[in-house]
Amino acid sequence: MLLAEPSQEHRERIKCLLELDPLFEVVAETDCGRDAIALADSLKPEVALVSVELLDMKGTQIIQELKKMNPQMLVVLQAESADVAYFFEALKSGAQGYLLKALHPASFHEYLRSLVIEDATLPRELGYQILKQFVTENIRNKKSV
């Protein structure tokens, strides 16, 4: 797994969590988008965990580059909040998952593991935000008719 995250502290927490599971091996980590792309090109990890913002690039730009190089790579975007617009942008860029950084470590691990074994579900908080936005937009649309 490649970790692309600007916070060294957060990278260390993720690494410690994932090292407990033999399914995961962190092969590289970086705080820079260009480095993430170069590392992915040379190391060919099966999974990349990419933050919304790195020091030099947006996460969605990195995802697009990673998917161009290796369409089979599983790419997960990490975000601080359940931003519906960014969630859809991440999916359009090629991400297979969207993880909230604030998730409890057990939920974080469970979701990431479910993505890897292709049994993924949507995190509850993100699902709630999508539903809330959908309902709000439908109410607005009905009022404007």
C-alpha positions as CSV (number, residue, x, y, z in Angstrom):
1,M,0.0,0.0,0.0
2,L,1.1,3.5,-0.8
3,L,0.2,6.2,1.8
4,A,-0.1,9.8,0.4
5,E,-0.9,12.0,3.3
6,P,0.5,15.4,4.3
7,S,0.4,14.7,8.0
8,Q,3.2,12.5,9.2
9,E,1.3,11.8,12.4
10,H,-1.7,10.6,10.5
11,R,0.5,8.4,8.2
12,E,2.1,6.9,11.3
13,R,-1.3,6.1,12.9
14,I,-2.5,4.5,9.6
15,K,0.7,2.5,9.3
16,C,0.5,1.2,12.9
17,L,-3.2,0.2,12.4
18,L,-2.5,-1.6,9.1
19,E,0.6,-3.4,10.3
20,L,-1.7,-5.4,12.6
21,D,-3.4,-6.9,9.6
22,P,-1.4,-9.3,7.3
23,L,-3.6,-8.3,4.4
24,F,-1.8,-4.9,4.3
25,E,1.8,-3.9,3.8
26,V,2.8,-0.3,3.6
27,V,5.5,-0.2,0.9
28,A,5.8,3.6,0.7
29,E,4.6,6.9,2.2
30,T,4.8,10.5,1.2
31,D,3.4,14.0,1.7
32,C,3.8,15.0,-1.9
33,G,1.7,14.2,-4.9
34,R,4.5,14.0,-7.4
35,D,6.4,11.6,-5.2
36,A,3.2,9.5,-4.8
37,I,3.0,9.1,-8.5
38,A,6.7,8.3,-8.9
39,L,6.6,5.8,-6.0
40,A,3.5,4.1,-7.5
41,D,5.2,3.9,-10.9
42,S,8.3,2.2,-9.5
43,L,6.8,0.1,-6.7
44,K,3.5,-0.9,-8.3
45,P,1.4,-1.1,-5.1
46,E,-2.0,-2.7,-5.3
47,V,-3.6,-0.1,-3.1
48,A,-3.1,3.7,-2.7
49,L,-4.6,5.7,0.1
50,V,-4.6,9.4,-1.0
51,S,-5.5,12.5,1.0
52,V,-7.8,15.2,-0.4
53,E,-4.9,17.6,-0.4
54,L,-1.2,17.0,-0.5
55,L,1.6,19.6,-0.4
56,D,1.7,20.0,-4.1
57,M,-1.4,18.5,-5.7
58,K,-5.1,17.8,-5.1
59,G,-6.0,14.2,-4.3
60,T,-8.2,13.9,-7.4
61,Q,-5.3,14.8,-9.7
62,I,-3.1,12.2,-8.1
63,I,-5.9,9.6,-8.4
64,Q,-6.2,10.3,-12.2
65,E,-2.5,9.9,-12.7
66,L,-2.3,6.7,-10.6
67,K,-5.3,5.2,-12.6
68,K,-3.6,6.1,-15.9
69,M,-0.5,4.2,-14.9
70,N,-2.3,1.3,-13.4
71,P,-6.1,1.0,-13.9
72,Q,-6.2,-2.1,-11.6
73,M,-4.8,-0.2,-8.6
74,L,-7.3,0.3,-5.8
75,V,-7.3,3.9,-4.9
76,V,-9.1,5.3,-1.8
77,L,-9.4,9.0,-1.1
78,Q,-9.1,10.2,2.5
79,A,-11.0,13.3,3.6
80,E,-11.6,15.3,6.8
81,S,-15.4,15.5,6.1
82,A,-18.2,13.8,4.2
83,D,-18.2,16.3,1.4
84,V,-20.6,14.9,-1.2
85,A,-19.3,17.0,-4.1
86,Y,-15.7,15.8,-3.4
87,F,-16.9,12.3,-3.0
88,F,-18.4,12.3,-6.5
89,E,-15.3,14.1,-7.9
90,A,-13.2,11.3,-6.4
91,L,-15.3,8.6,-8.0
92,K,-15.1,10.4,-11.4
93,S,-11.3,10.6,-11.0
94,G,-11.2,6.8,-10.5
95,A,-11.3,6.3,-6.8
96,Q,-12.9,3.1,-5.5
97,G,-13.4,4.4,-2.0
98,Y,-13.7,7.4,0.2
99,L,-12.6,7.3,3.8
100,L,-13.1,9.8,6.5
101,K,-10.0,10.5,8.5
102,A,-12.0,10.9,11.7
103,L,-13.5,7.4,11.6
104,H,-12.8,5.2,14.6
105,P,-9.7,3.1,13.8
106,A,-11.7,-0.1,13.8
107,S,-14.2,1.3,11.3
108,F,-11.4,2.8,9.2
109,H,-9.7,-0.6,9.1
110,E,-12.9,-2.5,8.4
111,Y,-13.9,-0.2,5.5
112,L,-10.4,-0.4,4.0
113,R,-10.3,-4.1,4.4
114,S,-13.8,-4.5,2.8
115,L,-12.6,-2.4,-0.2
116,V,-9.6,-4.7,-0.7
117,I,-11.7,-7.9,-0.5
118,E,-14.4,-6.3,-2.7
119,D,-17.1,-6.3,-0.2
120,A,-17.2,-2.5,0.3
121,T,-20.1,-0.5,1.7
122,L,-20.4,3.2,2.0
123,P,-19.4,4.8,5.3
124,R,-22.5,5.7,7.2
125,E,-21.6,9.4,7.7
126,L,-21.0,9.8,4.0
127,G,-24.2,8.0,3.1
128,Y,-26.1,10.3,5.5
129,Q,-24.6,13.4,3.9
130,I,-25.4,12.2,0.3
131,L,-29.0,11.5,1.4
132,K,-29.3,14.8,3.1
133,Q,-28.0,16.7,0.0
134,F,-30.3,14.7,-2.2
135,V,-33.4,15.5,-0.1
136,T,-32.5,19.2,0.1
137,E,-32.0,19.5,-3.6
138,N,-35.3,17.7,-4.3
139,I,-37.2,20.1,-1.9
140,R,-35.5,23.1,-3.7
141,N,-36.4,21.8,-7.1
142,K,-40.1,21.2,-6.1
143,K,-40.3,24.8,-4.8
144,S,-39.0,26.3,-8.0
145,V,-41.4,24.4,-10.2
